[in-house]
Amino acid sequence: MMKINESTEKYFILVGFSEYPRAEFILSLFVSGFYTMTLTGNAAIILVSILDSRLHTPMYFFLRNLSFLDMFFTTSVVPQMLVNTWGNNDCISYLGCMVQFTVALALGSTECVLLAVMAIDRYAAVCWPLRYSTIMHQQICHLLAAISWIWGFGNSLFQSSLAIVLPRCGNRRVDHFFCEILIIVKLSCVDTSPTESKMLVPRLIIVIIPVSVILISYSCIARAVLRMKSAEGRRKAFGTCASHLMVVSLYYGTIMFMYLQPKNNYSQHQGKTLALVYMIVAPTMNPLIYTLRNKDVKRAVRKIVWKESETS
């Protein structure tokens, strides 16, 4: 088969799970359900934390950022996936593919950093309770959130710029349900080893530094909790950190299992399944984890619903 000239390359073919058409359709129904819950749950958290003045704290400020990230993270992938599954073809435009992996990588990278920032916030709340409001004042919260977004998008722009310029010589078959940047790189018809080496450094940085911050923060939190004489104090400290730890474990656990296991044990089907977990399932679970374990959020929801029922 004759390869198409790079200048005429207008689209990519997303393979997804098309080799199992019945399973793919059933999976798409589950994905659409999870996507609806992601949008509803995260939008509810944003709305409740804005409307209830008692939730105008650093913890909920960062939680609003996380909910906003999760909504757009899944939106960068799921609609195109559902269109391809329910439509007549599996194509995505060349520009659409470039935008998709750039935005998805940017939002995923931002979440990595934001989870570390949230760990710092929990460290300040548990280890410095009397100085917490002074340490985590509004300006520092906005600065830390801005660092997360700038770092995440900077990481994405650097890696994406390396991937976009690679010639693909008509290779358009993407063995995934979205345009994953490493797969797009491997479609190139030239040696990609130098490019992959350049991309490895920012990928390691965006994971190692946030994970290190999280581990150090929770090591300090653990020592502070063990020194507490009050059982009630230990229970309260654990309660403020448990939700964040669950979210971190789900997100980073999936990513590390996906990218750090030996290549001879890795399969593309496994990669697709794990990608579904951290890109679609995890953003759905985050609102449930924070609301089911958080009395303040549940109290705020009841307060808003009660007011609405009284006015109706």
N, C-alpha and C positions, 0 to 999 in steps of 0.2 A: 504493500500500500504506500503510495507516495505521500510524504509528509508535506504539510501546508507551510508556506512561508510565514515567518513570524509576523509580518505586517498584515496578513490576512486572518490572523487568529482572533476571532471575535467572541468566543465562548469557551467554557469548560464543561465537562460532563461529570456531574456528581453521582458516583456509583451508589453511595448510601448502602442500603440493605436490599438492593434490587434483585440480587440473586435468590432471595426468598420473598417473592411478591406478596404472598398471603401474610407472612409474619411481618413484613414491612408495613402493610396496611394496618394491621392490629397495633403495631408499635406506634404508628402515627397517631392513632386514637389516644393512646396513653400519653404520648408527647403533647398533644393538643390539650389534654386534661391537665397535665402538669403545668403547661404554659399558662393556662387560664388561672390556675391556683397561684402561680408565681406573680402574675400581674396583680391579682386581687389582694393576695396576702401582703406583698411589699407596698402596694399603694395604700393599703389600710394602715400599715405601720407608719408610713410617712405622714398620712393625714392625722392619725391619732396623736403622734408626737408633736405635731404642729399645733393642733387645737387645744391640747391639755397643757396648761402652763407649768404643771408640776413635772412634765417631761422635757422641759427646756434646760437640759443638763448636757454636759459633754458626752456622756455615754449615749444618749439618744440622738445627739447631733451626728455622731459617727455612725450610729445605727441607720439614720436616714440616708447617709451617704452610701452605706452598704446596700440598703434596699433599692436605692436609685441605680446603683451599679448592677445589681442582680436583674432588675427589670430590663435594662438595656443590653446586658450581656446575653441573656436568652433571646432577646428580640433580634440581635444581630445574626442569629443562626436559625431559630425555629421557623419563622414564617417562610423562608426560602426552602427549608426542608419539607414543610407541609405542601407548599406549592409544587415541588418536584414529585412528591409522593402521590398527590391527588390529581396532578395535571397530566398532560400528554407527553412531556419530555423531562429529562433530568438535567437540563442545561442551566447554566448561570453565565451571565455576560462576563466578558474579560474584566471590565471595569468593576462590575458587581463583586466579582471574586476578589479583586485587589482590595476593595473597600471592606469586604467582609472580614478577611483575615487581619487587616490592619486594625479595624475597630474591635474585633473579638480579642485580639492579642492585647490591645491597649486596655480594655476593660478588665480582662483577666489579670494583667500585670498590676493594674491599679488596686484590684482587690487583694492581691498578695501583700502590697505595702499597707493598705488600709487595715487589714487584720493585725499587722504588727503595731500600727498606731493605736488600735483598740486595746491591745495588750498593755501598751504603755499607760493608757488611761486607767485600766484596771489596776496596774501596779501603783499608780498615784493614789487611787481611791482606797486601796487596802493598806498600803504601807505609810501613807502620809494623809490620813483622814482629816486631821485638823487644818492642814495646809492645802487640801485638795482644790478648793475653789480658787485659791491664789495661784497654784501651779497651773491648773488647767483652765485658765481664763479664756474668754471668748477669742482674743487675738491669737493665742497659741493654738487653739482648736482649729481656727480657720487656716492657720499656717500649716499645721500638720496635715489637714485635709488637702490643701493645695499641693503640698509636697507629694502626697500619694498620687494625685491626678497627674501632675507634671512628670513625675518619675515613670508612672505607668505608660503614659502616652509617648514620652521620650524613648523608652525602651522599644515600644512598638514601631515608632517611626524609623528608628535606627535599623531594626531587623527587617522591616518591610521594604525599606529603600534598597537593601541588599538583595532581597528576593525579587523585586519588581524588574530590576535591570537584567536578570538572567534570561538568556534566550531559551525558548522551549521548543523551537523547530516543529511546531504543530502538535506536540504532545499535550493532550487536553483531558485525559481520563484521570479524574481525581478519585482515588479509592477511599472515599469518606463521605459523610453526609453534609459536610461543609468544607469550605476552602481552608484547610489547616496549613499553616505557613510552611512547615517542614516538608509536607507532601508536595506543595507547589514548588519548593526548591528542588526536590528530587525529580521533578518533571523536566528539568533542564537537560539539554543535550550536550552540555560541557561538564567538565570536572567541577563538582560543587564542594569538594573538600575544603578549599580555602574559605569559601563563603560560610559553610557550616561551622568552621573553626571560629570565625569572627562572630557568628551568632551565638556560639556556646557561652562566651564570656558574659554578655548581658543576661542570658538566660540563667546562668548560675548566680549572678549577683542578685537578680530579682527574686530568687528563691532563698539563697543562703543567708543574706543579710536579714530579711524579715523573719525567717525561721529562728535565726540566732537571737534577734530581739525578743521574740515570743518566748523562747526557752529561758533566756536570762530573766525576763520580767516575771515569768511564773515560778522560777526558782526563788526569786526574792519574795514573791507572794507566799509561796509554800513555807519559807522560813518565818515570815511574819505571822502566818496563821498558826504555826506550831508553837510560837511564843505566846499566843493569846491564852489567858487563863479562863476566859469565859467561853463556855460551850455555845452560848447564843451568838457570841461574837464570831466564833469560827464558822458556825452555820451560816450567818449572814455574809461573811466574806466569801465562803464557798458559793453561796447563791449568786453573788454578783459576778462570779467568774465562770460558773458552770456552763452557761449558755454560749459564751464566747469560745470556751474550750471545745464544746461540741461542734461548733461551726468550723473552727480551725482544723479539728481532727478530720471532719468530713471532707473539707476542701483540700487541705495539704496532703492528707492520707491518700486520696485518690490520685492527685498529681504525682506524688512521689512513687506510688506503685506503678503508675503508667510510664514514667520517664526514667526511673532509676533501676528497673529490673534488667537482668541480662538480656541482650538482644536475641539470643538463641531461644529464650523462653517467651518472646513477644510475638504476637500475631496481630494482623491488622483488624481482625474481628474483635479481638480483645481490646484494642485501642479504641475502636468505635464505641464499644460498650462502656468503657471507662469514661470516654468523652461525654457520653450521655449522662453519666452520673454527676460529673462536676460542672457540666454546662446547663443541665436541665433539672436533674433531681435535687442537687444541692441548693440552688436558688429557691426551690419550692419549700425545702425543709427549713431554711433559715427563719422565715416568719413564724412557723410552727414552734421551732425551738425557743425563740425569744418570747412568744406570747404565752405558750403553755407553762413555761417555767418562771414567768415574770409577773408578779402580783401587781406592779405599777401599771403595766400595759393592760392587763385584764381589768383593773379598776377604771382606767381611763376609757376603755371600750364600753364598759357598762354605763359609765357616766354619760358618754356621748349618746349611746343608744337610748338611755332613759330620758334624756332631754328631748331627743327627736320624737319619742313616743308621746311625751307630754304635749309637745307643740302640735302634733298631728291630730 
